[in-house]
Amino acid sequence: MTSQRLETLRFVLNEGAMLAMMAIIAAILTAAMVMQYAFGELPCPLCLLQRVAMLGVCFGLMQNFRNGFSDRNLGYSLLFSGGLGMVAASAPEHRRGAVISAAYVIGYVLQAACALALGAIATSAGLLSAIELGILPLVALAVGALLLANVGRRQPAVA
């Protein structure tokens, strides 16, 4: 086979696999919604979290369809699912829904505030200045998240 035909075959198989994954996730979510709303089966908190995680994975797959295949898109969907898992694991069971909702609201408000502030800086002082100023809070936020994620972890016993 020529390299052009191999590349076309690889593209078709990749798109087909992503479409199959999205179809399977859509079928699972549809079945869950039908069981909940048509048959009155109330989902457990873990089931609700799994639904949101599946939506996050679908978001990454949709980004692959929209922008072409990229490890970045897969990483985004895995970060989405992992972040929800971390929030859910740290929240008390009876407050899990409220904690996840609060995490979304806070995340979106911070994202909007940063985008507006950095957009204003880029417009007035230039893109390089906005990037330089935007990296500092981003690094501080990442370090803070790492510290918060590791607070309270048990240290392994020394033999």
KEFI-709595 format. One record per residue: residue in one letter; z, y, x negated of N, C-alpha, C, O in turn. Coordinates in pm, 1 decimal. Last residue first. Example, Ala and Ser with C-alpha at 12.3 -4.5 7.8 and 13.67 -1.06 7.14 Angstrom:
2
+----+----------+----------+----------+----------+----------+----------+----------+----------+----------+----------+----------+----------+
: aa :       nz :       ny :       nx :      caz :      cay :      cax :       cz :       cy :       cx :       oz :       oy :       ox :
+----+----------+----------+----------+----------+----------+----------+----------+----------+----------+----------+----------+----------+
:  S :    708.0 :   -225.0 :  -1285.0 :    714.0 :   -106.0 :  -1367.0 :    787.0 :      3.0 :  -1290.0 :    803.9 :    113.8 :  -1340.9 :
:  A :    780.0 :   -569.0 :  -1319.0 :    780.0 :   -450.0 :  -1230.0 :    780.0 :   -330.0 :  -1320.0 :    846.5 :   -331.9 :  -1423.6 :
+----+----------+----------+----------+----------+----------+----------+----------+----------+----------+----------+----------+----------+
***
This chain:
159
+----+----------+----------+----------+----------+----------+----------+----------+----------+----------+----------+----------+----------+
: aa :       nz :       ny :       nx :      caz :      cay :      cax :       cz :       cy :       cx :       oz :       oy :       ox :
+----+----------+----------+----------+----------+----------+----------+----------+----------+----------+----------+----------+----------+
:  A :   5803.2 :    148.4 :   -973.7 :   5871.3 :     21.0 :  -1002.2 :   5958.6 :     27.8 :  -1125.1 :   6021.8 :    -71.4 :  -1161.4 :
:  V :   5811.5 :    403.9 :   -743.2 :   5790.6 :    370.7 :   -883.4 :   5869.9 :    245.0 :   -914.0 :   5988.9 :    236.4 :   -884.0 :
:  A :   5644.5 :    426.9 :   -433.1 :   5767.5 :    393.8 :   -506.3 :   5731.5 :    354.5 :   -649.5 :   5634.9 :    282.2 :   -673.7 :
:  P :   5433.7 :    700.6 :   -351.8 :   5452.6 :    558.3 :   -377.9 :   5578.2 :    536.0 :   -463.0 :   5611.7 :    615.1 :   -551.1 :
:  Q :   5539.7 :    947.0 :   -118.2 :   5502.7 :    914.7 :   -255.0 :   5523.2 :    766.5 :   -278.4 :   5621.4 :    710.5 :   -229.6 :
:  R :   5414.3 :   1036.4 :    195.4 :   5510.7 :    961.6 :    116.4 :   5455.2 :    933.0 :    -20.4 :   5337.9 :    899.0 :    -36.0 :
:  R :   5337.5 :   1364.9 :    294.6 :   5293.1 :   1229.7 :    259.8 :   5396.7 :   1162.9 :    172.5 :   5458.5 :   1225.9 :     86.7 :
:  G :   5414.2 :   1625.6 :    339.7 :   5483.7 :   1519.3 :    410.5 :   5433.6 :   1379.1 :    381.6 :   5483.9 :   1283.1 :    440.0 :
:  V :   5098.6 :   1761.7 :    288.6 :   5241.5 :   1788.0 :    308.9 :   5301.6 :   1671.7 :    386.6 :   5245.8 :   1626.0 :    486.4 :
:  N :   4827.8 :   1726.0 :    276.1 :   4910.0 :   1640.2 :    191.7 :   5059.4 :   1666.0 :    205.3 :   5139.3 :   1598.9 :    140.0 :
:  A :   4717.4 :   1912.8 :    442.8 :   4687.3 :   1772.1 :    469.2 :   4777.3 :   1679.2 :    390.1 :   4801.3 :   1565.8 :    431.6 :
:  L :   4800.7 :   2149.4 :    322.6 :   4856.7 :   2111.2 :    452.3 :   4832.1 :   1964.3 :    484.4 :   4916.3 :   1898.8 :    546.0 :
:  L :   4639.8 :   2142.6 :     90.1 :   4785.7 :   2141.8 :     79.9 :   4849.8 :   2097.9 :    211.2 :   4943.2 :   2017.7 :    210.7 :
:  L :   4383.5 :   2151.1 :    202.8 :   4424.4 :   2037.8 :    119.1 :   4575.4 :   2028.0 :    108.8 :   4632.4 :   1919.2 :    117.6 :
:  A :   4397.5 :   2399.9 :    331.2 :   4378.4 :   2279.3 :    410.9 :   4418.0 :   2154.4 :    331.8 :   4478.8 :   2062.6 :    386.8 :
:  G :   4424.7 :   2569.1 :    105.6 :   4530.7 :   2562.1 :    205.6 :   4520.6 :   2437.4 :    291.3 :   4622.1 :   2374.8 :    321.7 :
:  V :   4174.6 :   2524.4 :    -13.2 :   4296.8 :   2486.3 :    -85.9 :   4413.7 :   2474.7 :     11.3 :   4493.4 :   2381.4 :      1.3 :
:  A :   4011.0 :   2632.3 :    190.3 :   3997.7 :   2492.1 :    150.1 :   4122.0 :   2443.2 :     77.2 :   4169.6 :   2332.7 :    103.0 :
:  L :   4098.3 :   2900.6 :    194.8 :   4111.4 :   2817.4 :    313.9 :   4102.7 :   2668.7 :    279.0 :   4178.8 :   2588.1 :    332.4 :
:  A :   4023.7 :   2980.2 :    -62.4 :   4165.2 :   2984.3 :    -23.7 :   4189.6 :   2897.0 :     98.7 :   4290.6 :   2827.0 :    105.8 :
:  V :   3745.5 :   2952.6 :    -40.2 :   3818.5 :   2868.8 :   -136.0 :   3967.3 :   2865.4 :   -100.7 :   4030.2 :   2759.9 :   -108.1 :
:  L :   3704.8 :   3150.6 :    154.9 :   3664.3 :   3012.6 :    180.2 :   3736.9 :   2916.7 :     86.4 :   3784.3 :   2811.5 :    129.2 :
:  P :   3787.9 :   3388.4 :     36.4 :   3865.6 :   3333.0 :    147.6 :   3829.6 :   3188.0 :    178.4 :   3914.7 :   3111.0 :    222.9 :
:  L :   3581.3 :   3386.7 :   -178.5 :   3725.5 :   3390.1 :   -203.8 :   3807.0 :   3338.5 :    -85.7 :   3890.3 :   3250.2 :   -105.9 :
:  I :   3325.0 :   3396.1 :    -66.4 :   3369.0 :   3274.9 :   -135.3 :   3520.2 :   3272.6 :   -153.1 :   3581.3 :   3166.2 :   -143.5 :
:  G :   3280.3 :   3650.3 :     36.1 :   3301.5 :   3539.0 :    128.5 :   3353.1 :   3413.3 :     62.4 :   3418.4 :   3331.6 :    127.3 :
:  L :   3229.8 :   3811.6 :   -185.0 :   3350.9 :   3834.8 :   -106.9 :   3382.6 :   3718.4 :    -13.4 :   3499.6 :   3690.8 :     13.3 :
:  E :   2984.6 :   3699.5 :   -268.8 :   3098.8 :   3705.5 :   -360.4 :   3230.1 :   3726.8 :   -285.9 :   3331.3 :   3665.9 :   -320.7 :
:  I :   2829.9 :   3740.0 :    -39.3 :   2856.3 :   3604.2 :    -87.8 :   2978.0 :   3603.7 :   -179.3 :   3064.4 :   3516.7 :   -167.9 :
:  A :   2825.1 :   4019.0 :    -27.3 :   2883.1 :   3942.4 :     84.1 :   2916.6 :   3800.2 :     40.7 :   3020.0 :   3746.1 :     79.5 :
:  S :   2692.2 :   4077.3 :   -266.1 :   2829.9 :   4124.2 :   -246.2 :   2898.2 :   4046.0 :   -135.4 :   3015.5 :   4010.4 :   -147.3 :
:  L :   2442.1 :   3963.8 :   -209.1 :   2521.8 :   3912.1 :   -319.7 :   2668.1 :   3955.1 :   -306.3 :   2758.2 :   3875.6 :   -333.1 :
:  L :   2345.1 :   4124.2 :      5.3 :   2379.2 :   3983.9 :     26.5 :   2467.8 :   3928.8 :    -84.3 :   2560.7 :   3853.3 :    -55.7 :
:  G :   2476.9 :   4458.7 :     50.2 :   2385.0 :   4361.0 :     -5.7 :   2438.5 :   4218.4 :      8.2 :   2558.7 :   4195.5 :     21.0 :
:  A :   2628.4 :   4648.0 :    180.7 :   2640.7 :   4639.4 :     34.9 :   2545.7 :   4539.3 :    -29.0 :   2535.0 :   4535.2 :   -151.6 :
:  S :   2549.3 :   4643.1 :    457.6 :   2580.2 :   4769.2 :    389.7 :   2577.0 :   4758.1 :    237.3 :   2528.0 :   4849.2 :    170.6 :
:  T :   2483.8 :   4378.7 :    519.9 :   2396.8 :   4487.8 :    563.4 :   2421.7 :   4614.4 :    483.5 :   2327.9 :   4684.8 :    446.0 :
:  A :   2697.5 :   4237.2 :    417.1 :   2563.0 :   4211.7 :    364.2 :   2467.3 :   4323.7 :    401.7 :   2379.3 :   4359.4 :    323.3 :
:  I :   2904.2 :   4336.8 :    578.3 :   2907.2 :   4361.5 :    433.9 :   2768.1 :   4342.0 :    373.9 :   2725.2 :   4420.8 :    289.6 :
:  A :   2821.6 :   4238.1 :    826.5 :   2834.0 :   4383.0 :    807.0 :   2834.2 :   4418.3 :    658.3 :   2772.8 :   4516.7 :    616.8 :
:  G :   2835.2 :   3964.0 :    772.7 :   2707.9 :   4025.1 :    810.5 :   2710.3 :   4175.4 :    791.0 :   2612.6 :   4234.0 :    744.5 :
:  L :   3106.5 :   3932.6 :    726.7 :   3014.6 :   3913.0 :    614.0 :   2875.5 :   3969.2 :    645.1 :   2805.9 :   4016.3 :    555.2 :
:  A :   3199.6 :   3989.2 :    989.9 :   3243.9 :   4068.7 :    874.9 :   3146.3 :   4055.4 :    757.6 :   3108.0 :   4155.3 :    696.7 :
:  L :   3069.1 :   3792.4 :   1146.3 :   3049.5 :   3934.9 :   1173.7 :   3087.4 :   4020.6 :   1053.3 :   3015.3 :   4114.1 :   1018.4 :
:  A :   3162.0 :   3556.1 :   1024.3 :   3018.2 :   3584.2 :   1031.3 :   2992.5 :   3732.0 :   1056.3 :   2903.8 :   3790.8 :    994.5 :
:  C :   3440.5 :   3578.7 :   1061.5 :   3383.1 :   3575.0 :    925.8 :   3234.8 :   3610.0 :    927.7 :   3187.3 :   3685.0 :    842.4 :
:  A :   3453.5 :   3572.2 :   1342.8 :   3504.2 :   3688.5 :   1268.9 :   3445.0 :   3693.2 :   1128.5 :   3404.0 :   3799.4 :   1081.7 :
:  A :   3343.6 :   3318.2 :   1398.0 :   3278.4 :   3439.4 :   1447.8 :   3323.3 :   3562.5 :   1370.3 :   3241.4 :   3647.7 :   1335.8 :
:  Q :   3533.6 :   3153.0 :   1270.4 :   3392.6 :   3147.9 :   1230.4 :   3319.6 :   3274.3 :   1274.7 :   3242.4 :   3331.4 :   1197.8 :
:  L :   3766.2 :   3216.8 :   1412.5 :   3757.3 :   3246.2 :   1269.1 :   3613.0 :   3247.2 :   1220.7 :   3574.4 :   3331.7 :   1140.0 :
:  V :   3688.1 :   3121.9 :   1666.0 :   3722.8 :   3263.3 :   1648.1 :   3713.1 :   3302.0 :   1500.8 :   3658.4 :   3407.1 :   1467.5 :
:  Y :   3648.8 :   2848.7 :   1611.2 :   3537.0 :   2931.2 :   1655.4 :   3565.5 :   3079.8 :   1638.1 :   3476.6 :   3155.7 :   1599.6 :
:  G :   3912.3 :   2770.2 :   1533.4 :   3797.3 :   2752.7 :   1445.1 :   3680.5 :   2840.9 :   1482.8 :   3618.8 :   2902.1 :   1395.7 :
:  I :   4060.9 :   2828.9 :   1762.9 :   4090.6 :   2897.9 :   1637.2 :   3972.0 :   2888.8 :   1541.2 :   3935.8 :   2986.8 :   1476.2 :
:  V :   3936.6 :   2648.2 :   1942.3 :   3937.6 :   2792.2 :   1969.5 :   3960.9 :   2870.0 :   1840.4 :   3889.3 :   2965.9 :   1811.6 :
:  Y :   3983.9 :   2397.1 :   1815.4 :   3848.4 :   2445.4 :   1842.8 :   3845.5 :   2596.1 :   1860.3 :   3762.3 :   2664.5 :   1800.6 :
:  A :   4263.9 :   2391.6 :   1812.6 :   4190.4 :   2384.6 :   1685.7 :   4047.3 :   2434.3 :   1704.1 :   3994.8 :   2505.5 :   1618.5 :
:  A :   4316.6 :   2392.4 :   2087.9 :   4358.2 :   2507.3 :   2006.4 :   4283.6 :   2509.5 :   1873.3 :   4244.2 :   2616.0 :   1825.9 :
:  S :   4215.6 :   2139.3 :   2151.3 :   4157.0 :   2259.2 :   2211.8 :   4191.5 :   2383.1 :   2130.4 :   4106.1 :   2468.5 :   2106.7 :
:  I :   4392.5 :   1982.2 :   2001.4 :   4249.6 :   1979.2 :   1968.5 :   4179.9 :   2101.9 :   2028.4 :   4094.4 :   2162.0 :   1963.4 :
:  V :   4633.3 :   2045.3 :   2132.4 :   4618.1 :   2073.8 :   1989.3 :   4470.9 :   2076.4 :   1950.5 :   4428.6 :   2163.7 :   1874.8 :
:  A :   4587.4 :   1954.1 :   2391.6 :   4612.5 :   2096.7 :   2369.0 :   4591.7 :   2133.5 :   2222.9 :   4538.7 :   2240.3 :   2192.4 :
:  G :   4558.4 :   1678.8 :   2344.1 :   4449.3 :   1755.9 :   2403.4 :   4464.8 :   1905.0 :   2377.5 :   4368.0 :   1973.8 :   2345.5 :
:  R :   4815.7 :   1609.0 :   2236.4 :   4692.9 :   1593.4 :   2159.4 :   4577.5 :   1677.1 :   2214.3 :   4505.7 :   1740.4 :   2136.8 :
:  R :   5068.1 :   1598.5 :   2338.8 :   5011.3 :   1732.2 :   2317.0 :   4874.2 :   1727.1 :   2250.4 :   4821.4 :   1831.3 :   2211.4 :
:  H :   5154.1 :   1338.7 :   2343.2 :   5152.5 :   1409.3 :   2470.2 :   5093.9 :   1550.5 :   2459.4 :   5072.2 :   1615.5 :   2561.6 :
:  E :   5142.0 :   1269.0 :   2066.7 :   5052.2 :   1206.9 :   2164.5 :   5043.7 :   1285.8 :   2294.5 :   4934.9 :   1298.5 :   2350.8 :
:  P :   5136.4 :   1534.5 :   1825.4 :   5209.9 :   1441.0 :   1910.0 :   5120.9 :   1391.8 :   2023.8 :   5034.2 :   1465.2 :   2071.4 :
:  A :   4895.7 :   1540.8 :   1557.8 :   4946.7 :   1595.8 :   1683.9 :   5029.4 :   1490.9 :   1758.1 :   4996.9 :   1372.3 :   1754.6 :
:  S :   4784.6 :   1415.8 :   1342.3 :   4902.7 :   1497.9 :   1317.6 :   4964.9 :   1552.1 :   1445.6 :   5076.3 :   1604.3 :   1442.1 :
:  A :   4564.5 :   1284.0 :   1441.7 :   4671.0 :   1204.7 :   1380.5 :   4798.1 :   1286.2 :   1362.0 :   4908.1 :   1231.0 :   1365.6 :
:  A :   4402.1 :   1494.0 :   1526.7 :   4459.5 :   1402.5 :   1624.5 :   4575.5 :   1322.4 :   1567.0 :   4673.6 :   1296.1 :   1636.5 :
:  V :   4329.0 :   1612.0 :   1284.7 :   4403.5 :   1690.7 :   1383.4 :   4472.4 :   1597.7 :   1482.2 :   4588.1 :   1619.7 :   1517.9 :
:  M :   4190.2 :   1395.6 :   1170.9 :   4307.3 :   1450.6 :   1103.5 :   4392.6 :   1532.3 :   1200.3 :   4515.3 :   1522.7 :   1198.0 :
:  G :   3981.3 :   1359.8 :   1353.2 :   4077.1 :   1251.1 :   1329.2 :   4204.7 :   1302.4 :   1264.4 :   4314.4 :   1258.3 :   1298.6 :
:  L :   3847.4 :   1600.8 :   1325.1 :   3910.6 :   1568.5 :   1452.9 :   4012.9 :   1457.8 :   1436.3 :   4119.2 :   1461.1 :   1498.2 :
:  G :   3761.7 :   1566.8 :   1060.7 :   3851.0 :   1676.4 :   1095.6 :   3921.3 :   1652.0 :   1227.5 :   4040.7 :   1679.0 :   1241.0 :
:  G :   3589.9 :   1345.8 :   1088.6 :   3710.9 :   1335.9 :   1007.3 :   3810.4 :   1445.2 :   1037.7 :   3930.9 :   1420.4 :   1040.6 :
:  S :   3385.3 :   1453.8 :   1251.0 :   3464.7 :   1340.0 :   1297.7 :   3595.1 :   1327.5 :   1220.0 :   3699.9 :   1301.4 :   1279.1 :
:  F :   3298.4 :   1661.5 :   1078.9 :   3338.7 :   1689.5 :   1215.9 :   3429.8 :   1578.7 :   1268.1 :   3537.1 :   1605.3 :   1322.2 :
:  L :   3223.1 :   1516.2 :    854.6 :   3332.1 :   1613.4 :    845.5 :   3386.5 :   1648.5 :    982.9 :   3507.4 :   1663.4 :   1000.5 :
:  L :   3007.8 :   1375.3 :    966.3 :   3125.6 :   1301.8 :    919.6 :   3245.5 :   1394.4 :    902.6 :   3358.2 :   1355.2 :    932.9 :
:  S :   2830.1 :   1584.1 :   1020.9 :   2881.3 :   1504.0 :   1132.0 :   3004.2 :   1423.4 :   1090.0 :   3095.6 :   1404.9 :   1170.4 :
:  Y :   2788.8 :   1677.9 :    758.6 :   2844.8 :   1766.9 :    860.5 :   2903.4 :   1686.1 :    975.6 :   3013.2 :   1715.4 :   1022.9 :
:  G :   2668.7 :   1459.6 :    635.8 :   2801.3 :   1503.3 :    591.0 :   2868.4 :   1592.6 :    692.9 :   2989.7 :   1585.3 :    712.6 :
:  L :   2426.9 :   1464.4 :    768.2 :   2516.0 :   1349.8 :    785.9 :   2657.8 :   1385.6 :    743.8 :   2754.8 :   1346.4 :    808.7 :
:  N :   2331.0 :   1707.2 :    669.9 :   2351.5 :   1690.0 :    813.7 :   2444.1 :   1572.1 :    842.1 :   2529.7 :   1579.7 :    930.2 :
:  R :   2314.0 :   1652.1 :    394.8 :   2399.5 :   1760.9 :    443.4 :   2431.7 :   1742.9 :    591.0 :   2546.1 :   1761.1 :    632.8 :
:  D :   2115.5 :   1471.8 :    362.8 :   2252.3 :   1422.5 :    350.7 :   2351.9 :   1526.1 :    400.0 :   2462.1 :   1491.3 :    442.3 :
:  S :   1851.0 :   1499.4 :    593.2 :   1926.5 :   1559.1 :    484.2 :   2065.9 :   1497.8 :    482.1 :   2126.4 :   1475.0 :    586.9 :
:  F :   1541.3 :   1501.4 :    759.7 :   1654.3 :   1424.2 :    709.2 :   1718.8 :   1493.1 :    589.6 :   1650.8 :   1538.8 :    497.7 :
:  G :   1478.3 :   1790.2 :    964.6 :   1437.3 :   1687.6 :    870.5 :   1560.2 :   1621.0 :    810.8 :   1669.5 :   1677.7 :    811.4 :
:  N :   1582.4 :   1958.3 :   1157.6 :   1554.7 :   2013.8 :   1025.0 :   1500.2 :   1913.8 :    924.8 :   1477.7 :   1949.9 :    809.3 :
:  R :   1598.9 :   1801.1 :   1396.8 :   1554.6 :   1940.8 :   1399.8 :   1507.1 :   1989.5 :   1263.3 :   1403.3 :   2054.9 :   1253.7 :
:  F :   1692.6 :   1551.8 :   1321.9 :   1566.3 :   1563.5 :   1395.8 :   1511.1 :   1704.7 :   1387.1 :   1390.6 :   1724.7 :   1371.9 :
:  N :   1931.8 :   1630.1 :   1196.7 :   1829.1 :   1559.4 :   1119.9 :   1694.5 :   1566.6 :   1190.8 :   1591.9 :   1585.6 :   1125.5 :
:  Q :   2066.2 :   1738.1 :   1413.1 :   2028.1 :   1827.2 :   1303.5 :   1921.6 :   1762.0 :   1215.5 :   1831.7 :   1829.7 :   1165.7 :
:  M :   2111.6 :   1503.3 :   1554.3 :   2019.9 :   1603.4 :   1610.7 :   1976.1 :   1703.7 :   1504.8 :   1861.8 :   1749.4 :   1506.1 :
:  L :   2297.4 :   1386.3 :   1381.2 :   2167.2 :   1322.2 :   1401.3 :   2066.1 :   1420.5 :   1459.8 :   1949.5 :   1421.5 :   1420.4 :
:  G :   2510.3 :   1566.0 :   1412.5 :   2447.3 :   1548.8 :   1282.1 :   2310.3 :   1484.4 :   1292.8 :   2217.5 :   1523.0 :   1221.9 :
:  F :   2562.2 :   1519.5 :   1686.3 :   2524.0 :   1653.2 :   1641.2 :   2455.9 :   1644.7 :   1504.4 :   2353.7 :   1709.8 :   1482.8 :
:  C :   2644.2 :   1254.5 :   1686.5 :   2515.9 :   1289.5 :   1750.0 :   2468.2 :   1427.2 :   1706.2 :   2348.2 :   1449.7 :   1690.7 :
:  V :   2891.5 :   1292.9 :   1566.5 :   2789.6 :   1214.6 :   1495.9 :   2651.8 :   1244.8 :   1554.7 :   2554.2 :   1259.0 :   1481.0 :
:  G :   3014.6 :   1438.4 :   1772.0 :   2996.5 :   1497.4 :   1639.7 :   2890.7 :   1424.7 :   1559.0 :   2809.6 :   1487.5 :   1491.0 :
:  L :   3019.4 :   1249.3 :   1974.6 :   2939.3 :   1370.1 :   1993.8 :   2914.5 :   1440.4 :   1860.3 :   2806.7 :   1495.3 :   1837.8 :
:  M :   3201.1 :   1074.7 :   1858.2 :   3062.7 :   1030.3 :   1878.2 :   2969.9 :   1149.5 :   1902.4 :   2855.8 :   1150.5 :   1856.2 :
:  A :   3430.3 :   1234.3 :   1870.7 :   3376.6 :   1196.1 :   1740.0 :   3231.9 :   1149.5 :   1751.7 :   3149.2 :   1180.5 :   1665.9 :
:  V :   3464.7 :   1245.7 :   2147.4 :   3435.9 :   1369.1 :   2074.9 :   3376.8 :   1337.3 :   1937.5 :   3284.2 :   1404.8 :   1892.5 :
:  R :   3520.1 :    974.6 :   2195.9 :   3405.1 :   1039.9 :   2259.6 :   3366.6 :   1166.3 :   2183.7 :   3248.5 :   1190.5 :   2158.7 :
:  Q :   3752.7 :    939.8 :   2052.5 :   3633.4 :    868.2 :   2009.5 :   3508.4 :    928.8 :   2072.1 :   3403.0 :    933.9 :   2008.8 :
:  L :   3927.4 :   1094.1 :   2203.3 :   3895.7 :   1135.6 :   2066.3 :   3769.9 :   1066.7 :   2016.0 :   3689.4 :   1127.3 :   1945.2 :
:  L :   3934.5 :    939.9 :   2436.4 :   3883.9 :   1077.0 :   2442.1 :   3845.5 :   1126.2 :   2303.2 :   3743.0 :   1192.5 :   2286.7 :
:  C :   4052.4 :    707.8 :   2336.7 :   3915.4 :    702.5 :   2389.7 :   3853.8 :    842.4 :   2396.7 :   3735.9 :    860.9 :   2366.6 :
:  L :   4306.5 :    800.8 :   2274.5 :   4218.9 :    755.5 :   2165.7 :   4073.9 :    750.4 :   2212.1 :   3982.8 :    784.4 :   2136.6 :
:  P :   4413.1 :    856.2 :   2531.8 :   4385.5 :    965.7 :   2437.4 :   4293.5 :    924.7 :   2322.9 :   4211.2 :   1004.6 :   2278.4 :
:  C :   4225.7 :    656.6 :   2775.3 :   4343.4 :    681.9 :   2692.8 :   4311.6 :    796.6 :   2595.1 :   4194.7 :    830.7 :   2577.4 :
:  P :   4068.1 :    748.7 :   3086.6 :   4064.2 :    707.5 :   2946.1 :   4195.9 :    738.1 :   2875.0 :   4267.1 :    832.2 :   2909.9 :
:  L :   4092.4 :    607.7 :   3407.6 :   4130.6 :    719.3 :   3320.8 :   4133.1 :    673.9 :   3175.9 :   4193.7 :    571.4 :   3144.5 :
:  E :   3863.7 :    503.9 :   3629.5 :   3933.4 :    456.0 :   3509.7 :   3965.6 :    574.9 :   3420.1 :   3875.2 :    636.0 :   3363.0 :
:  G :   3712.7 :    557.5 :   3859.1 :   3849.0 :    608.6 :   3849.3 :   3929.6 :    556.3 :   3732.1 :   4052.5 :    563.4 :   3734.4 :
:  F :   3448.2 :    495.4 :   3885.6 :   3544.7 :    389.1 :   3914.5 :   3689.6 :    432.4 :   3897.2 :   3780.5 :    352.1 :   3918.3 :
:  A :   3314.0 :    734.8 :   3832.8 :   3273.1 :    654.6 :   3947.4 :   3379.8 :    552.0 :   3986.2 :   3400.0 :    524.6 :   4104.5 :
:  Y :   3444.7 :    849.5 :   3607.3 :   3425.0 :    927.2 :   3728.9 :   3388.0 :    842.9 :   3850.8 :   3427.4 :    877.1 :   3962.4 :
:  Q :   3478.9 :    636.9 :   3414.8 :   3583.5 :    735.3 :   3442.6 :   3564.2 :    798.9 :   3579.9 :   3657.3 :    801.9 :   3660.3 :
:  M :   3243.4 :    491.2 :   3412.7 :   3369.7 :    421.3 :   3440.4 :   3479.3 :    520.5 :   3477.0 :   3563.7 :    490.9 :   3561.6 :
:  V :   3068.6 :    699.0 :   3346.6 :   3054.1 :    630.6 :   3475.4 :   3183.5 :    559.0 :   3511.0 :   3228.8 :    564.8 :   3625.3 :
:  M :   3161.8 :    760.5 :   3087.4 :   3170.3 :    861.3 :   3194.3 :   3158.0 :    797.6 :   3332.4 :   3228.5 :    837.0 :   3425.3 :
:  A :   3103.8 :    519.3 :   2955.4 :   3241.6 :    568.8 :   2961.8 :   3257.8 :    670.7 :   3073.4 :   3357.0 :    667.6 :   3146.3 :
:  A :   2825.2 :    510.0 :   2980.7 :   2907.6 :    404.9 :   3041.5 :   3052.9 :    450.3 :   3055.6 :   3117.3 :    422.4 :   3156.8 :
:  T :   2763.3 :    737.9 :   2827.0 :   2728.2 :    732.4 :   2968.6 :   2811.1 :    627.6 :   3041.5 :   2861.4 :    652.8 :   3150.9 :
:  L :   2854.4 :    658.3 :   2573.0 :   2915.9 :    773.9 :   2639.5 :   2884.2 :    776.6 :   2789.1 :   2969.7 :    813.9 :   2869.5 :
:  I :   2679.9 :    438.8 :   2529.2 :   2825.4 :    420.9 :   2528.1 :   2894.0 :    535.0 :   2602.6 :   2981.7 :    511.4 :   2685.8 :
:  A :   2429.5 :    566.9 :   2540.2 :   2461.7 :    459.9 :   2635.5 :   2613.0 :    437.4 :   2643.4 :   2667.5 :    419.1 :   2752.2 :
:  A :   2450.2 :    742.8 :   2324.1 :   2433.2 :    796.9 :   2459.6 :   2467.7 :    691.9 :   2564.5 :   2528.4 :    724.1 :   2666.7 :
:  I :   2465.7 :    556.8 :   2116.2 :   2580.4 :    644.5 :   2141.8 :   2570.7 :    704.7 :   2282.1 :   2671.8 :    716.4 :   2351.4 :
:  I :   2207.1 :    446.7 :   2143.5 :   2326.0 :    361.5 :   2156.8 :   2448.8 :    446.2 :   2188.2 :   2527.3 :    411.6 :   2276.6 :
:  A :   2047.1 :    671.2 :   2095.6 :   2037.3 :    601.5 :   2224.0 :   2160.0 :    513.7 :   2248.0 :   2210.9 :    507.2 :   2359.8 :
:  M :   2116.5 :    735.4 :   1831.8 :   2146.5 :    831.6 :   1938.9 :   2141.4 :    764.2 :   2075.1 :   2222.4 :    795.8 :   2162.2 :
:  M :   2019.0 :    504.4 :   1704.0 :   2162.0 :    537.1 :   1698.3 :   2199.0 :    633.6 :   1809.5 :   2301.8 :    616.0 :   1874.9 :
:  A :   1743.2 :    530.7 :   1763.6 :   1817.6 :    415.6 :   1814.9 :   1968.1 :    442.1 :   1812.4 :   2038.4 :    406.9 :   1907.2 :
:  L :   1685.3 :    762.7 :   1620.2 :   1668.1 :    763.2 :   1764.6 :   1744.7 :    646.9 :   1828.0 :   1804.5 :    662.8 :   1934.4 :
:  M :   1732.1 :    668.9 :   1360.9 :   1814.9 :    777.7 :   1414.8 :   1805.4 :    783.4 :   1566.8 :   1905.5 :    806.3 :   1634.7 :
:  A :   1531.2 :    473.4 :   1346.7 :   1672.0 :    435.4 :   1333.1 :   1763.3 :    544.1 :   1388.8 :   1861.4 :    513.8 :   1456.6 :
:  G :   1300.2 :    631.2 :   1373.9 :   1331.6 :    527.1 :   1472.9 :   1476.8 :    484.5 :   1467.2 :   1539.3 :    461.9 :   1570.8 :
:  E :   1313.1 :    787.2 :   1144.1 :   1321.1 :    852.5 :   1274.9 :   1356.7 :    751.0 :   1383.3 :   1434.3 :    781.1 :   1473.9 :
:  N :   1286.3 :    576.5 :    955.4 :   1403.6 :    663.3 :    954.1 :   1421.3 :    731.5 :   1089.5 :   1531.7 :    733.6 :   1143.9 :
:  L :   1035.0 :    471.6 :   1020.5 :   1154.5 :    386.9 :   1029.6 :   1281.5 :    470.2 :   1033.5 :   1374.6 :    437.7 :   1107.2 :
:  V :    872.3 :    697.2 :    968.5 :    876.5 :    639.2 :   1103.6 :   1001.3 :    552.9 :   1120.7 :   1067.0 :    560.0 :   1224.6 :
:  F :    920.1 :    734.7 :    691.4 :    951.4 :    840.9 :    787.1 :    965.8 :    783.5 :    928.1 :   1060.5 :    817.0 :    999.3 :
:  R :    822.9 :    493.6 :    586.7 :    963.0 :    529.8 :    566.3 :   1006.7 :    635.5 :    666.8 :   1116.7 :    628.0 :    721.5 :
:  L :    551.7 :    520.1 :    657.8 :    631.5 :    410.6 :    711.4 :    780.7 :    440.5 :    698.9 :    856.7 :    414.9 :    792.4 :
:  T :    483.5 :    742.0 :    499.9 :    471.8 :    748.9 :    645.8 :    555.6 :    641.2 :    711.9 :    623.4 :    667.5 :    811.2 :
:  E :    524.5 :    633.5 :    244.9 :    602.2 :    750.5 :    287.3 :    598.3 :    765.2 :    439.4 :    700.0 :    797.6 :    500.8 :
:  L :    332.8 :    432.5 :    245.7 :    474.6 :    398.8 :    232.4 :    563.2 :    512.9 :    280.0 :    664.2 :    491.1 :    346.9 :
:  R :    100.8 :    585.8 :    262.2 :    133.2 :    495.2 :    372.1 :    280.2 :    454.0 :    366.3 :    345.3 :    441.9 :    470.1 :
:  Q :    117.4 :    719.6 :     14.7 :    113.6 :    796.1 :    138.6 :    152.0 :    708.7 :    258.4 :    226.9 :    752.4 :    345.8 :
:  S :    100.4 :    515.2 :   -171.5 :    227.3 :    588.1 :   -160.5 :    232.4 :    670.5 :    -31.8 :    339.9 :    689.4 :     25.1 :
:  T :    -61.0 :    224.7 :    -35.2 :    -61.1 :    350.6 :   -108.2 :     71.9 :    421.5 :    -86.0 :    145.7 :    390.3 :      7.5 :
:  M :      0.0 :   -119.1 :    -83.0 :      0.0 :      0.0 :      0.0 :      0.0 :    124.7 :    -87.0 :     54.6 :    126.9 :   -197.2 :
+----+----------+----------+----------+----------+----------+----------+----------+----------+----------+----------+----------+----------+
***
